Amino acid sequence: MILQKLSRRVKIGVVLITIGQFLTQLPSACAEQFVLFDVTFAYTKEDADNSKPSKSHFYVKDNQLNPNRPKDWTSPVDYRNGTVHIRLEVIEKP
């Protein structure tokens, strides 16, 4: 009886180890990522009134963009059809 239980446990252990080895061989599910910009700025009423082309928008300029960003957004990684995550933190407001 003990031999039968031990044998069953060993079989289960072998199956679990085999599954674990298989899962570690799968490609990673993490997507390629990069930071496009990380900017801290003061935004005033005057900025909102005078921004162009659209009022009350802050426009991130070329010199504020990450210089190491991908030049081609479609290959080898297709960022263009991906997902963007934006984090905004308001530090102070009137």
C-alpha positions in Angstrom: 0.0 0.0 0.0 2.8 2.5 0.9 4.6 1.4 -2.3 1.5 2.2 -4.4 1.1 5.7 -2.8 4.8 6.5 -3.2 4.7 5.3 -6.7 1.7 7.6 -7.4 3.5 10.6 -5.7 6.6 10.0 -7.8 4.5 9.9 -11.0 2.8 13.2 -10.1 6.2 14.7 -9.3 7.6 13.6 -12.6 4.6 15.1 -14.4 4.9 18.4 -12.5 8.7 18.6 -13.3 8.0 17.9 -16.9 5.3 20.6 -17.1 7.6 23.0 -15.3 10.5 22.4 -17.8 8.1 22.9 -20.7 6.8 26.2 -19.3 10.4 27.5 -18.8 11.1 26.8 -22.5 8.3 29.0 -23.7 9.1 32.5 -25.0 8.7 35.3 -22.5 5.3 37.0 -22.5 6.8 40.4 -21.8 6.6 42.8 -24.7 9.4 45.1 -25.7 8.9 48.5 -24.1 10.5 52.0 -24.1 9.9 55.4 -22.5 9.0 58.0 -25.2 9.2 60.9 -22.8 9.5 61.8 -19.1 8.9 65.5 -18.7 8.2 67.7 -15.7 6.8 71.1 -16.7 4.8 74.1 -15.3 1.6 74.8 -17.2 0.0 78.2 -16.7 -3.2 79.9 -17.8 -1.1 81.8 -20.3 0.2 78.5 -21.7 -3.3 77.2 -22.1 -4.5 80.4 -23.8 -1.6 80.6 -26.2 -0.7 77.0 -27.1 -0.9 76.1 -30.8 -2.4 74.4 -32.8 -4.9 73.5 -30.0 -5.7 75.5 -26.9 -5.0 74.0 -23.5 -2.7 71.3 -24.7 0.9 70.8 -23.7 3.1 69.8 -26.7 6.1 67.7 -26.0 8.8 69.0 -28.4 11.6 67.0 -30.1 14.2 67.9 -27.6 12.0 66.4 -24.8 11.6 63.0 -26.5 13.8 60.1 -25.7 16.7 60.2 -28.2 17.0 56.4 -27.9 13.4 55.7 -29.0 13.0 53.4 -32.0 13.4 55.0 -35.4 11.1 52.5 -37.0 7.9 51.9 -35.0 6.8 48.9 -37.2 9.8 46.7 -37.4 11.3 44.6 -35.8 8.7 45.3 -33.1 5.3 46.7 -34.1 4.8 49.5 -31.6 2.4 51.3 -33.9 -0.3 48.7 -33.4 0.5 48.2 -29.7 -0.8 49.7 -26.5 0.4 53.0 -24.9 0.4 53.5 -21.1 0.4 57.1 -20.0 1.1 58.1 -16.4 0.4 61.7 -15.4 1.2 63.1 -12.0 0.0 66.5 -10.9 2.5 67.8 -8.4 0.8 71.1 -7.6 -2.3 73.0 -8.8 -3.8 76.3 -7.8 
